[in-house]
């Protein structure tokens, strides 16, 4: 299971979560290409180790365990995964 970044991140893109992630699975970072083109940050479900560090620092409470994403934001699970499928293609 991985964590998912949901709607509250849209337009905010606070990188506190990026700074604390021990496996660098949250992208794009402020220094990566594409940062300005996306509305939110994304967690790589294949790389996430479920450490909970990102959840604790998110100022907008946008990060949830995959099985606890609120119903209205469940589609963000696929949005996060799709971001990484496109990046690897």
Order of alpha helices (4+ residues) and beta strands (2+ residues): beta-alpha-beta-beta-alpha-beta-alpha
